[in-house]
Amino acid sequence: MNGEAVECPHCQIFTVLAPVGAQEELAPVNSTEPTPTPAELNAPDLAGAFRGEFAHPKPSIGYSTGLVLVAGAMLLMPVIYLMLIVAMGGATLAWAAIAPGWFFSENAVGFPLLRLAFYVAPMFAGCVMIVFMIKPLFAGRPRHAQPLALHPAVDQRLFTLVTQICQRVGAPFPARIDVCCELTASASFRRGVLSFLGNDLVLTLGMPLVAGLTVEQLTVVLAHELGHFSQGFGMRLTYLIRTINTWLIRVAYQRDDWDYALEEWAQRADPRFRIIIVVAQLGVWFSRWILKGLVYLGHFIGCFMMREMEYHADLFGIRIGGSNAFESMIKRLHVLEYVLAKTSKDIRPAWNINKTLPENLPTLVALQESRIPGPVKVQIEDTAGIGTTHWFHSHPCSGDRIRRSRMAADPGMFRLSAPASSLFANFEVLSKQVTSLYYSEELGIPLALAKLRPSAEYVDPR
């Protein structure tokens, strides 16, 4: 397929595929902007940038103890959840069996219709509560843009760097490396629960993150995420924690068409039978009130474990890139978060007024970041250490991570000065593709109605 233009099935942007060592640089077809030539990096350069032996960080006592305690506590959450459903079903059946003797015996007094309502209302409420507690377990996943999977024959430099890091930290090589249009990097199971027992893992990189970092800083990020791969049982426990908490959150907070239908029934029902639906609404509210307590308890327990895992994964990044590179990465990430939030806010009027959008969000973020005055950038970086880690935070605050990095005082073992985008064969094309996918699949914007304009048109004038 060398030299062949392949159309992306999602955004209809063409990409010319060629080996990295080819004389012709990869370039987008019909592109309105020139493609920057990446730095001349090759596999020996990347391998030679690692010097010294990697000392595998030992888990802290809190991390090791937390694994055992959190595993036991989180396994109780689904049990409590199922016990509530069973208890509600048992109470509903008991009411259906016992209550007729109270409301329909020969000695019962009062209006028959009213007695029927008082008999039916708790049964109806119990059935509704059971349905509302079960239905979130079968709800679909939240909508996210489909990531793009990279090919090792095209992006050889990135795959070489990931291979070098995996060999040193003792992590399994990811089955796939994806890119998306978010300021993030993550390690996860490729097929969810189907990959739970194996090493079928996926590494996801956000192109806005890559656009704003150096190779050294991105290597710190990669070592952190691949450090999660090496955590084995801890990573699997984290997956269970997040899955269980997601279930509980859906039960306690998620509202859908069923909730709105119940409200509509309450408004339109005959006044004589409205009490039945009102009792059902009260039952749903009460069950969710109880489950919100479970949400907070599960979140509190899980956050402790996840913070310890983040601290442990940070050690992988610190020992690969060094304390200085780790701190500079945290500060640079803080600046990029500021720029991305401002950029998203600034492009909204252009869409509302004339339906135009920047065709390359990662490049726009990098351009905006480069135009921030030096003193302002330093001020933004300094605020990275101000935050405080709270009990309900799943990640440590930047300040705590920087302080631990400074305490480690590790020189690191990787040195290479170049833009992180130079690790990709054609960063420009990938960035445009993930931008289009972000618009269409995450924001729900029909690309046929959007006018994609060069990113430089959206840069703040100075």
Backbone hydrogen bonds, N-H to C=O, Kabsch-Sander energy under -0.5 kcal/mol:
donor,donor_aa,acceptor,acceptor_aa,energy
3,G,17,L,-3.7
4,E,1,M,-2.0
6,V,4,E,-0.6
6,V,15,T,-2.9
8,C,13,I,-2.1
12,Q,8,C,-1.7
15,T,6,V,-2.2
16,V,27,A,-0.8
17,L,4,E,-1.9
17,L,15,T,-0.6
20,V,153,A,-0.7
22,A,19,P,-1.9
29,V,14,F,-0.8
31,S,28,P,-0.9
41,L,39,A,-1.8
46,L,42,N,-2.0
47,A,43,A,-2.7
48,G,44,P,-2.7
49,A,45,D,-0.9
50,F,47,A,-1.2
51,R,49,A,-0.5
51,R,413,M,-2.8
55,A,53,E,-0.5
56,H,54,F,-0.7
64,S,60,S,-2.5
65,T,61,I,-2.9
66,G,62,G,-2.3
67,L,63,Y,-1.8
68,V,64,S,-1.1
69,L,65,T,-2.3
70,V,66,G,-3.1
71,A,67,L,-1.8
72,G,68,V,-1.9
73,A,69,L,-2.5
74,M,70,V,-3.0
75,L,71,A,-1.5
76,L,72,G,-0.8
76,L,73,A,-0.6
77,M,73,A,-0.7
77,M,74,M,-0.6
79,V,75,L,-0.9
80,I,76,L,-2.9
81,Y,77,M,-2.6
82,L,78,P,-2.8
83,M,79,V,-2.5
84,L,80,I,-2.0
85,I,81,Y,-1.6
86,V,82,L,-2.8
87,A,83,M,-2.9
88,M,84,L,-2.3
89,G,85,I,-2.4
90,G,86,V,-2.9
91,A,87,A,-2.5
92,T,88,M,-2.1
93,L,89,G,-2.3
94,A,90,G,-2.5
95,W,91,A,-2.3
96,A,92,T,-2.1
97,A,93,L,-1.6
98,I,94,A,-2.6
99,A,95,W,-2.1
101,G,98,I,-1.4
102,W,99,A,-1.6
103,F,99,A,-2.0
104,F,100,P,-2.5
108,A,105,S,-1.3
115,R,111,F,-2.4
116,L,112,P,-2.4
117,A,113,L,-2.0
118,F,114,L,-2.3
119,Y,115,R,-1.5
120,V,116,L,-2.8
121,A,117,A,-2.7
123,M,119,Y,-0.8
124,F,120,V,-2.9
125,A,121,A,-2.8
126,G,122,P,-2.5
127,C,123,M,-2.3
128,V,124,F,-2.4
129,M,125,A,-2.5
130,I,126,G,-2.1
131,V,127,C,-2.3
132,F,128,V,-2.6
133,M,129,M,-1.6
134,I,130,I,-1.6
135,K,131,V,-2.7
137,L,134,I,-1.5
138,F,135,K,-1.5
139,A,136,P,-1.2
148,L,179,V,-2.4
150,L,177,I,-3.0
154,V,151,H,-1.2
155,D,151,H,-2.4
156,Q,154,V,-1.0
158,L,423,L,-1.1
159,F,155,D,-1.9
160,T,156,Q,-2.5
161,L,157,R,-2.1
162,V,158,L,-2.5
163,T,159,F,-2.3
164,Q,160,T,-2.3
165,I,161,L,-2.1
166,C,162,V,-2.7
167,Q,163,T,-2.3
168,R,164,Q,-1.3
169,V,165,I,-2.6
170,G,166,C,-1.4
171,A,166,C,-1.4
175,A,201,L,-2.1
176,R,201,L,-1.1
178,D,176,R,-0.5
178,D,203,L,-2.8
179,V,148,L,-2.3
180,C,205,L,-2.0
184,T,182,E,-1.9
186,S,204,T,-2.1
188,S,202,V,-2.0
190,R,200,D,-2.4
192,G,189,F,-1.1
194,L,191,R,-1.6
195,S,192,G,-1.6
196,F,193,V,-1.2
198,G,195,S,-0.9
201,L,199,N,-1.8
202,V,188,S,-2.8
203,L,176,R,-2.3
204,T,186,S,-2.6
204,T,202,V,-0.5
205,L,178,D,-2.5
206,G,184,T,-2.6
207,M,180,C,-2.9
209,L,182,E,-0.6
209,L,206,G,-0.5
210,V,206,G,-2.0
211,A,207,M,-2.6
212,G,208,P,-0.9
212,G,209,L,-0.6
213,L,209,L,-0.6
213,L,210,V,-1.0
215,V,418,A,-3.2
216,E,416,L,-0.6
218,L,214,T,-2.8
219,T,215,V,-2.2
220,V,216,E,-1.4
221,V,217,Q,-1.7
222,L,218,L,-2.9
223,A,219,T,-2.7
224,H,220,V,-2.1
225,E,221,V,-2.4
226,L,222,L,-3.1
227,G,223,A,-1.5
228,H,224,H,-1.2
229,F,225,E,-1.2
230,S,226,L,-1.3
231,Q,228,H,-1.4
232,G,229,F,-0.9
234,G,231,Q,-2.1
236,R,232,G,-1.8
237,L,233,F,-2.6
238,T,234,G,-2.3
239,Y,235,M,-1.9
240,L,236,R,-2.0
241,I,237,L,-2.6
242,R,238,T,-2.5
243,T,239,Y,-2.3
244,I,240,L,-2.9
245,N,241,I,-2.6
246,T,242,R,-2.1
247,W,243,T,-2.0
248,L,244,I,-2.3
249,I,245,N,-2.6
250,R,246,T,-2.3
251,V,247,W,-2.1
252,A,248,L,-2.5
253,Y,249,I,-2.8
254,Q,249,I,-0.9
254,Q,250,R,-0.8
260,Y,256,D,-1.8
261,A,257,D,-2.4
262,L,258,W,-2.2
263,E,259,D,-1.9
264,E,260,Y,-2.3
265,W,261,A,-2.5
266,A,262,L,-1.9
267,Q,263,E,-1.5
268,R,264,E,-2.1
269,A,265,W,-2.1
273,F,270,D,-2.1
274,R,270,D,-1.2
276,I,273,F,-1.1
277,I,273,F,-0.9
278,V,274,R,-2.5
279,V,275,I,-2.3
280,A,276,I,-1.7
281,Q,277,I,-2.4
282,L,278,V,-2.3
283,G,279,V,-2.2
284,V,280,A,-2.4
285,W,281,Q,-2.5
286,F,282,L,-2.4
287,S,283,G,-2.5
288,R,284,V,-2.2
289,W,285,W,-1.9
290,I,286,F,-2.0
291,L,287,S,-2.3
292,K,288,R,-2.1
293,G,289,W,-1.0
293,G,290,I,-0.5
294,L,290,I,-1.2
295,V,291,L,-2.3
296,Y,292,K,-2.3
297,L,293,G,-2.2
298,G,294,L,-3.2
299,H,295,V,-2.8
300,F,296,Y,-2.4
301,I,297,L,-2.4
302,G,298,G,-2.8
303,C,299,H,-2.6
304,F,300,F,-1.4
305,M,301,I,-1.3
306,M,302,G,-2.5
307,R,303,C,-2.5
308,E,304,F,-1.8
309,M,305,M,-2.1
310,E,306,M,-2.1
311,Y,307,R,-2.4
312,H,308,E,-2.1
313,A,309,M,-2.6
314,D,310,E,-2.3
315,L,311,Y,-1.2
316,F,312,H,-0.7
316,F,313,A,-0.7
317,G,313,A,-1.4
318,I,314,D,-2.6
319,R,315,L,-2.4
320,I,316,F,-1.5
321,G,317,G,-2.7
322,G,317,G,-0.6
322,G,318,I,-2.0
323,S,410,D,-3.2
326,F,322,G,-2.2
327,E,323,S,-2.4
328,S,324,N,-2.5
329,M,325,A,-2.1
330,I,326,F,-2.2
331,K,327,E,-2.3
332,R,328,S,-2.5
333,L,329,M,-2.6
334,H,330,I,-1.8
335,V,331,K,-1.8
336,L,332,R,-2.5
337,E,333,L,-2.3
338,Y,334,H,-1.7
339,V,335,V,-2.5
340,L,336,L,-3.0
341,A,337,E,-2.1
342,K,338,Y,-2.0
343,T,339,V,-2.9
344,S,340,L,-2.6
345,K,341,A,-1.5
346,D,342,K,-2.3
347,I,343,T,-2.2
348,R,344,S,-0.6
350,A,346,D,-0.5
351,W,347,I,-1.6
352,N,348,R,-2.4
353,I,349,P,-2.4
354,N,350,A,-2.0
355,K,351,W,-1.3
356,T,350,A,-1.4
357,L,451,K,-2.3
359,E,453,R,-2.7
364,L,360,N,-2.0
365,V,361,L,-2.6
366,A,362,P,-2.1
367,L,363,T,-2.5
368,Q,364,L,-2.7
369,E,365,V,-2.3
370,S,366,A,-2.0
371,R,367,L,-0.9
371,R,368,Q,-0.6
372,I,369,E,-1.2
377,K,373,P,-2.5
378,V,374,G,-2.4
379,Q,375,P,-2.0
380,I,376,V,-2.2
381,E,377,K,-2.6
382,D,378,V,-2.3
383,T,379,Q,-1.0
384,A,381,E,-1.6
385,G,382,D,-1.0
386,I,383,T,-1.4
390,H,388,T,-0.5
393,H,390,H,-1.7
401,R,397,C,-1.8
402,I,398,S,-2.5
403,R,399,G,-2.4
404,R,400,D,-2.1
405,S,401,R,-1.8
406,R,402,I,-2.5
407,M,403,R,-2.1
408,A,404,R,-1.7
409,A,405,S,-1.5
413,M,320,I,-2.5
414,F,320,I,-1.2
415,R,49,A,-1.6
418,A,416,L,-0.7
420,A,213,L,-2.3
422,S,419,P,-1.7
423,L,420,A,-1.8
424,F,421,S,-1.6
427,F,424,F,-0.5
430,L,426,N,-1.8
431,S,427,F,-2.4
432,K,428,E,-2.0
433,Q,429,V,-2.3
434,V,430,L,-2.6
435,T,431,S,-1.8
436,S,432,K,-2.2
437,L,433,Q,-2.3
438,Y,434,V,-2.1
439,Y,435,T,-2.2
440,S,436,S,-2.5
441,E,437,L,-2.7
442,E,437,L,-0.8
442,E,438,Y,-1.0
443,L,438,Y,-2.0
445,I,439,Y,-2.9
449,L,446,P,-1.5
450,A,446,P,-0.8
451,K,355,K,-2.7
452,L,450,A,-0.7
453,R,357,L,-2.9
453,R,451,K,-0.5
457,E,454,P,-1.5
458,Y,455,S,-2.1
459,V,456,A,-1.1
